[in-house]
Amino acid sequence: MSKGKTKGKNKPLLRLEELGKDILKQIKKKKNPEIAVPIRALSNVEFDEKSKTVRLGNKISARYFFHIAHAKKFLQTLEVAEASHGLLKEDKHASLRDVFYMVKRTIPGTKVNVVDEQSESDSVIEDLELITSNSREQLNINANKNGSVAGEVIIEDKGDKIDWGKLGSGGWSIPSNVENIKFKKVKAKYILYMEKAAVWERLHEDKFWKKQNCIIMSSQGQTTRGIRRLLQRLGSEYKLPIYVLTDYDAYGFYIYSVIKYGSINLAHISEKMAIPSVKFLGITSEDIEKYKLQKHLIKLKDHDLSRLKQLKEYAWFKDNKAWQKEFAAMKKMGAKAEIQALSSRGISFISEKYLPEKIKDKEFLD
C-alpha cells in the first residue's frame, strides 16, 4: 500500500467511512444523529458452554448527538474515528497514548476538552472495534510492548528474520500487533507462559527453553492483547499445549481465566484472544504443602478476599470442583504465595525440579 493511498480501500477504512456517511444521511434527514454501540458490560456478557469462551450478548445502546448525557461521548467517538481514518490512509500506526493526544483539545467556544484522560479515548477505541467489526490493531492503533519470549523459533516480521533463541538476555520484545508475523521455524513441545518477567528471566538464564524444548513467554502482570494473540496463534497453528504459571493468588488465577476464557471487557473479540485448551500449571495449594512454602506465605487483604469471592461465582469456575477446592484452600489459609517463593528451595529449583516434574506428571488444573 503506497503512502496516502489505499489500494482498493481496506475493510477498516471502509467501515469508518460508512460510519461517517451514515451520520451524514441522518443529518440530511434532519434526524438526531445516533451511533449504535453494543453494550460492553457484565449485563451483556454470557459464557458460551460450547466454545468455552466469554461472548458478548446482543444488547445495543444508542448514542445521540443531541442528548446531554451522550453528546461528549458522541463527539469523542467521531474524533477517534477520524484519527484512525487518518492513520489508515497514511498507512501509519499510533500508540494508545498518541491517539489520546491526537484528540485532546478544547472544543471551540467552550472550556470543555474532547478528552481529559487517556481512559476516555481508550474506551472509545474499544467501542470503535465493535462499531466497525475491526480490532484496534486493524484500526492501526497499538498498545505499548510489554512481554518477552524465547525459544527455538524463527519468524519474519516486516521483512526481517528474527531468531528467538539468539536475542541475548532480553529475548524478543512482543509487539502489540502480531497479525502479520510469519513463522518460519517452530521447534517446541509446548509453550510456558508466566505472569512475571523476573521468573521468565530466571528460566531464560537457565536456558530452560532449550533444555526442555519449549517456548517461554511472559508479561508483567495481566497479559497484553499482543501476547494473548501470539499464544493463540502458536497454539492453534502448531497444535502446541500451553501451560500458565502464576502466583497463588486471586489475581494470578484471574490472569489464567482471561487467557483461557477471554475477558468481560474484550468479550467482543474472544475468538481472537481466548484459548480454551490452556492448562494451569501453578502455583497451587498442593505445591505449598509439597514444597513446604508455608513460611513464605503473604496474608490476604480485603481486596484479595473480594476478588476471590468474584472468581468463585464466575460461570466457568462455579461448577469446577478442582478450582472450587483451590479457592476454598486459599480462603482457609488466609494467605497467598508468589512464584518466587520457590527460590527458597534454591535459585534454579523452579527450572531444574519444579517445572520439569509438574509437566512430566501432568499436574495441571483445567
GIUR-V233122 format. One record per backbone hydrogen bond with DSSP energy under -1.0 kcal/mol. CO is the residue of the C=O (numbers start at 0). NH is the residue of the N-H. Records with the same first field share a line. If there is no record, write none. Layout:
BEGIN
CO = NH  NH
END
This chain:
BEGIN
1 = 4
9 = 13
10 = 14
11 = 15
12 = 16
13 = 17
14 = 18
15 = 19
16 = 20
17 = 21
18 = 22
19 = 23
20 = 24
21 = 25
22 = 26
23 = 27
24 = 28
25 = 30
26 = 29
32 = 64
34 = 62
36 = 60
40 = 43
41 = 44
43 = 56
45 = 54
47 = 51  52
52 = 47
54 = 45
58 = 38
60 = 36
62 = 34
64 = 66
66 = 69  70
69 = 73
70 = 74
71 = 75
72 = 76
73 = 77
74 = 78
75 = 79
76 = 80
77 = 81
78 = 82
79 = 83
80 = 84
81 = 85
82 = 86
83 = 87
84 = 88
85 = 89
86 = 91
93 = 141
94 = 98
95 = 99
96 = 100
97 = 101
98 = 102
104 = 113
106 = 109
111 = 106
116 = 119
117 = 121
118 = 122
119 = 123
120 = 124
121 = 125
122 = 126
123 = 127
124 = 128
125 = 129
126 = 130
127 = 131
128 = 132
134 = 138
135 = 140
136 = 139
139 = 93
141 = 95
146 = 173
147 = 217
148 = 171
149 = 215
150 = 152
151 = 186
152 = 163
153 = 183  184
154 = 161
155 = 181
156 = 159
159 = 156
161 = 154
162 = 165
171 = 148
181 = 155
184 = 153
189 = 214
190 = 242
191 = 216
192 = 244
193 = 218
194 = 220
195 = 199
196 = 200
197 = 201
198 = 202
199 = 203
200 = 204
201 = 205
202 = 207
203 = 206
206 = 210
207 = 211
208 = 213
212 = 188
214 = 191
215 = 149
216 = 193
217 = 147
223 = 227
224 = 228
225 = 229
226 = 230
227 = 231
228 = 232
229 = 233
230 = 234
231 = 235
232 = 236
233 = 237
240 = 190
241 = 278
242 = 192
243 = 280  281
244 = 194
246 = 248
247 = 336
248 = 252
249 = 253
250 = 254
251 = 255
252 = 256
253 = 257
254 = 258
255 = 259
256 = 260
257 = 261
258 = 274
260 = 53
263 = 266
265 = 268
266 = 269
268 = 271
269 = 273
274 = 277
278 = 243
279 = 364
281 = 245
283 = 287
284 = 288
285 = 289
286 = 290
287 = 292
292 = 295
293 = 296
297 = 335
300 = 304
301 = 305
302 = 306
303 = 307
304 = 308
305 = 309
306 = 310
307 = 311
310 = 313
313 = 316  317
316 = 319
319 = 323
320 = 324
321 = 325
322 = 326
323 = 327
324 = 328
325 = 329
326 = 330
327 = 331
328 = 332
329 = 333
333 = 299
335 = 297
336 = 247
337 = 340
338 = 341
339 = 342
340 = 343
341 = 344
342 = 345
345 = 348
347 = 351
348 = 352  353
349 = 354
352 = 356
353 = 357
354 = 358
355 = 359
356 = 360
357 = 362
361 = 363
364 = 279
END
